[in-house]
Amino acid sequence: MQDIQPTFRAIADPTRRAIIGMLADKEMTVGDVASHFDMTRPAVAKHLGILREGGLVTVRAEGRERVHTLDPHALRPVEQWIEHFSHFWDTKLSALKTAIEKDES
């Protein structure tokens, strides 16, 4: 299994999760992303760098601009890791349903 630590690090921060949400809608430059936050462009660039390290964002040059694009496939290992634990939720929800139905009878 691949090392997904960089991906988890990337999604751990609420600002980076917000950036992921924005990039899910469209490609953006650092300036585009920075216009949505009360922080400097270098701070936004650092967040984008961490997203790149996590494999969530790719960058391409367009003239002088660097355009950032979300790679949603990079979230698949995270989804698989979470799915591994879904049976715990299924068991808990099933027990809750049984308890509620028992109380209603």
Secondary structure, DSSP 4 states (H G I P E B T S, - for coil): ----HHHHHHHTSHHHHHHHHHHHH--EEHHHHHTTSSS-HHHHHHHHHHHHHTTSEEEEEETTEEEEEE-GGGGHHHHHHHHHTHHHHHHHHHHHHHHHHHHH-
